[in-house]
Amino acid sequence: MKTVVYLKKIGVSGETRLAFGLKNNPNLAMQFQNITGWCWSEALGLWHIPYYENHMEYLRKKFSALAHFQHVDTGQKPHKPTIPHNTPISPIPEGFYQQMRLKRYSENTQKTYASVLGKFLAYFKQVPPEHISDQQVREYMLYLIDQRQCSGAYQRQTINALKLFYKAVLNRELSELAVTAPRRKKKLPVVFSEEEVILLFSQVQNLKHKAMLYCLYSAGLRRNELIELNVGDIDSKRHCIMVREAKGNKDRVTLLSEKCLVLLRDYFREYRPKVFLFEGAEGGRYSATSLRKIFDRALKGAGIQKKATLHTLRHSFATHLLERGTDLRYIQALLGHSSSKTTEIYTHVTTKGFAGLRSPLDEIDV
């Protein structure tokens, strides 16, 4: 006896689709996967294809031996699927981890890529990874944009992880149409004034906490760069800090402030770190979460209303150097930017030179 398959029109990401009631019949669903545009919707628990006027004729002719098709008119308008944000993470193939290690990706990058890939595989949990089509990948990217309302950065991370997975594990290239990268937003960074930096530091009394914030600002360090610093990376004779295997696996040398060095000497005498410059209570790397909490408390205590993060200290370092006349090429080297275009964003933030300018409003009689 042939299986009855119910069909209905639905809307997915603004597109009219034809849905199949095959949630409880995965074996039959596998027989239909050669239909162009075949996709699985986790939210609705059904399969769907692009809607065509002659779909019933096509399906009956192609699959008459497998199923009897019956159209259902729900009387409802097409709607977008609503998929919960807490999508579970599926197991990641070991080959994916191996490829990331071979490429020497950082620990954070490996965690991020594994997370976004796990959610992708969970979305298509009814489909073996090798059977997920480019069209299904495209549907997932639209889901991230329309339903999850993810950031451009998250979308780019997902694209990079999927490209690596498909090439390294499935030995297949994804089409550019399926993984179109979003345009980057040209947002200006949040920057502290020098007065705000002073006010922020005044809120921190703990010697270790203050030393960490001093290092972030005085050397233009990223959060993870600070946490990864070893005791031997501080060169007091040359007044510099060696940043090893930073973003992009690049080493660089940056500034060691005299005031920061004095504070670090006091800190070292009291805490006696063994391996990492800043260690947790039980040894090992200092917690990134704890560091962020230190900064957030200081920000709140200073009464600064800007939407600032630890990275704001790095932005402020670069901007203040520029305002004091430092050549942009030196700032690029200190920050470890591969392209000068990345560093040039600080020219749009600095207010140096504004003092001699007057708004046209001040020149008219109103």
Protein Blocks (a to p, Z undefined) as FASTA:
>chain_A
ZZddddddddeehiacddddfklmmklmmmmmmpghiacdfklopacddddfklmmmmmm
mmmmmpccddddehpacddddddfklccddddfklmmmmmmnopafklmmmmmmmmmmmm
mmmmmbcfklpcfklmmmmmmmmmmmnopafklmmmmmmmmmmmmmmmnopacdfklmcc
cdddddddddddfklmmmmmmmpmblklmmmmmmmmmnopafklmmmpcfklpcfknopa
ddehiehiiacdddddfklmmmmmmmmmmnopaklmbdcfkgpjddfklmmmmmmmmmmm
nopabdcdfklmmmmmmmmmmmnopafklmmmmnopabfklmmmmmmmpcghjlmpccfk
lmpcZZ
